[in-house]
Amino acid sequence: MKTLLQISAIATLIVAFNFNLSAFTPNFELEEEAYISDIPFSTEEIAANYLYEKALSETFEFEEEAYIDDIPFDTYEIAKDYLYEKNLKNAFAFEEEEYIDDIPFDTEKVFDEVFFTVVYYSK
């Protein structure tokens, strides 16, 4: 019983001493030191260069994708129509050429003969 009393007294003293220590917390305030630039390089720049070099050394392999016909029109036809419309807006000025009689027959006479034949025999 005497041992039990001694142990409980020691435990009580330890707890009391512990409360006393936690109540007394010294305030350690460190004085501000001057900045010393003792690293002659930028660690941020070194890290960025390392990550850049690492990214460049990686090889990426992409899978071949299936063709998706997501353009519901023919771009060639649209470009052709655009150029046609653009050229219609242009006003072309041509010089007047002198007349060259290079047709050795009378087209009006030929037309009359063909028209008469077609109209006469079609009835």
Secondary structure in CASP SS format (residue, H / E / C, confidence):
PFRMAT SS
TARGET T0000
AUTHOR 0000-0000-0000
METHOD secondary structure of the structure
MODEL  1
M C 1.00
K H 1.00
T H 1.00
L H 1.00
L H 1.00
Q H 1.00
I H 1.00
S H 1.00
A H 1.00
I H 1.00
A H 1.00
T H 1.00
L H 1.00
I H 1.00
V H 1.00
A H 1.00
F H 1.00
N H 1.00
F H 1.00
N H 1.00
L H 1.00
S H 1.00
A H 1.00
F C 1.00
T C 1.00
P C 1.00
N C 1.00
F C 1.00
E C 1.00
L C 1.00
E C 1.00
E C 1.00
E C 1.00
A C 1.00
Y C 1.00
I C 1.00
S C 1.00
D C 1.00
I C 1.00
P C 1.00
F C 1.00
S C 1.00
T H 1.00
E H 1.00
E H 1.00
I H 1.00
A H 1.00
A H 1.00
N H 1.00
Y H 1.00
L H 1.00
Y H 1.00
E H 1.00
K H 1.00
A H 1.00
L H 1.00
S H 1.00
E C 1.00
T C 1.00
F C 1.00
E C 1.00
F C 1.00
E C 1.00
E C 1.00
E C 1.00
A C 1.00
Y C 1.00
I C 1.00
D C 1.00
D C 1.00
I C 1.00
P C 1.00
F C 1.00
D C 1.00
T H 1.00
Y H 1.00
E H 1.00
I H 1.00
A H 1.00
K H 1.00
D H 1.00
Y H 1.00
L H 1.00
Y H 1.00
E H 1.00
K H 1.00
N H 1.00
L H 1.00
K H 1.00
N C 1.00
A C 1.00
F C 1.00
A C 1.00
F C 1.00
E C 1.00
E C 1.00
E C 1.00
E C 1.00
Y C 1.00
I C 1.00
D C 1.00
D C 1.00
I C 1.00
P C 1.00
F C 1.00
D C 1.00
T H 1.00
E H 1.00
K H 1.00
V H 1.00
F H 1.00
D H 1.00
E H 1.00
V H 1.00
F H 1.00
F H 1.00
T H 1.00
V H 1.00
V H 1.00
Y H 1.00
Y H 1.00
S H 1.00
K C 1.00
END
